[in-house]
Amino acid sequence: MAETLLIFPRLKYPSGDPPLGVAYLAAAMRQAGHEVEVFDATFARKPMETLAARLREGQYPLVAISTLTSMLTDALAIARLVKQVSPETLVVTNTYYPGWRAWSMGSGRPRAM
């Protein structure tokens, strides 16, 4: 079982661009000995349903969502889904959105860290 699930939350406007940041992070984590999986929502036919099923199967202690400003709404929807399916999972994300450094979903609502 992987200890971390990295998510790239592109639910709209698929571009074909691979999520290089997530891929690089996964590679570095694996090299450091961590078990990590990646979920790229870009081309999933039903990304939310697919992710929910994967969360039920995997039971990840940590889910990290990498997002761009244009994906903030989708990232928040995914974070809420993770907490709904797996309330004990720690959800973290990063974004380049001005004023937000990071947020977690411990209480079900975003909070600045």
C-alpha positions as CSV (number, residue, x, y, z in Angstrom):
1,M,0.0,0.0,0.0
2,A,1.3,3.4,-0.9
3,E,1.6,5.9,1.9
4,T,1.0,9.0,-0.3
5,L,-1.2,9.7,-3.2
6,L,-0.2,12.7,-5.4
7,I,-3.1,14.2,-7.4
8,F,-3.1,16.5,-10.4
9,P,-6.6,17.9,-10.5
10,R,-7.2,19.0,-14.1
11,L,-10.9,18.2,-14.5
12,K,-11.4,20.7,-17.3
13,Y,-9.6,21.8,-20.4
14,P,-7.3,18.8,-21.0
15,S,-4.2,20.0,-22.7
16,G,-2.1,16.9,-23.1
17,D,0.6,18.4,-20.9
18,P,2.0,15.9,-18.4
19,P,2.0,17.0,-14.8
20,L,5.8,17.3,-14.6
21,G,5.8,18.8,-11.1
22,V,3.9,15.8,-9.7
23,A,6.0,13.4,-11.7
24,Y,9.2,14.9,-10.4
25,L,8.0,14.9,-6.8
26,A,6.9,11.2,-7.1
27,A,10.3,10.3,-8.4
28,A,12.1,12.1,-5.7
29,M,9.9,10.6,-3.0
30,R,10.5,7.1,-4.4
31,Q,14.2,7.6,-4.5
32,A,14.0,8.6,-0.8
33,G,12.3,5.3,0.0
34,H,8.6,6.4,0.1
35,E,5.8,4.5,-1.4
36,V,3.8,7.0,-3.6
37,E,1.2,6.8,-6.3
38,V,0.0,9.4,-8.8
39,F,-3.5,10.2,-9.9
40,D,-3.7,12.5,-13.0
41,A,-7.3,13.5,-13.5
42,T,-6.7,15.0,-16.9
43,F,-7.9,12.1,-19.0
44,A,-10.0,10.1,-16.6
45,R,-13.5,9.6,-18.0
46,K,-15.2,10.0,-14.6
47,P,-12.4,11.4,-12.5
48,M,-14.3,11.9,-9.3
49,E,-15.8,8.4,-9.3
50,T,-12.4,6.9,-10.3
51,L,-10.7,8.7,-7.5
52,A,-13.3,7.7,-4.9
53,A,-12.9,4.1,-5.8
54,R,-9.1,4.4,-5.7
55,L,-9.3,6.0,-2.3
56,R,-11.5,3.2,-0.9
57,E,-9.0,0.7,-2.2
58,G,-5.8,2.5,-1.1
59,Q,-6.4,4.0,2.3
60,Y,-3.7,6.7,1.9
61,P,-2.6,8.4,5.1
62,L,-1.5,11.5,3.0
63,V,-3.0,13.0,-0.2
64,A,-1.2,15.9,-1.8
65,I,-2.9,18.0,-4.5
66,S,-0.7,20.0,-6.9
67,T,-2.7,22.8,-8.5
68,L,-2.6,25.9,-10.6
69,T,-4.8,28.9,-10.0
70,S,-7.1,27.8,-12.8
71,M,-7.6,24.5,-11.0
72,L,-8.4,25.8,-7.5
73,T,-12.1,25.0,-7.7
74,D,-11.4,21.5,-8.9
75,A,-8.7,21.0,-6.3
76,L,-11.1,22.0,-3.5
77,A,-13.7,19.6,-4.9
78,I,-11.2,16.8,-4.9
79,A,-10.0,17.7,-1.4
80,R,-13.6,17.5,-0.1
81,L,-14.1,14.1,-1.9
82,V,-10.9,12.8,-0.2
83,K,-12.2,13.9,3.3
84,Q,-15.6,12.4,2.5
85,V,-14.3,9.0,1.5
86,S,-11.4,8.9,3.9
87,P,-11.9,11.3,6.8
88,E,-8.6,10.3,8.5
89,T,-6.5,11.2,5.5
90,L,-4.4,14.3,5.7
91,V,-4.9,16.5,2.6
92,V,-2.4,19.1,1.6
93,T,-1.9,21.2,-1.5
94,N,0.2,23.9,-3.0
95,T,-0.8,26.7,-5.3
96,Y,0.6,29.8,-6.9
97,Y,-2.6,31.7,-6.1
98,P,-1.6,35.0,-4.5
99,G,-2.1,35.0,-0.7
100,W,-2.3,31.2,-0.4
101,R,0.8,29.3,0.6
102,A,-0.9,26.0,1.5
103,W,-4.1,24.7,3.0
104,S,-5.3,21.6,4.6
105,M,-8.7,20.1,5.0
106,G,-8.5,18.9,8.6
107,S,-11.9,20.5,9.5
108,G,-13.5,20.2,6.1
109,R,-12.7,23.8,5.3
110,P,-9.5,25.3,3.9
111,R,-7.3,27.1,6.4
112,A,-4.1,29.0,5.8
113,M,-1.0,27.3,7.2
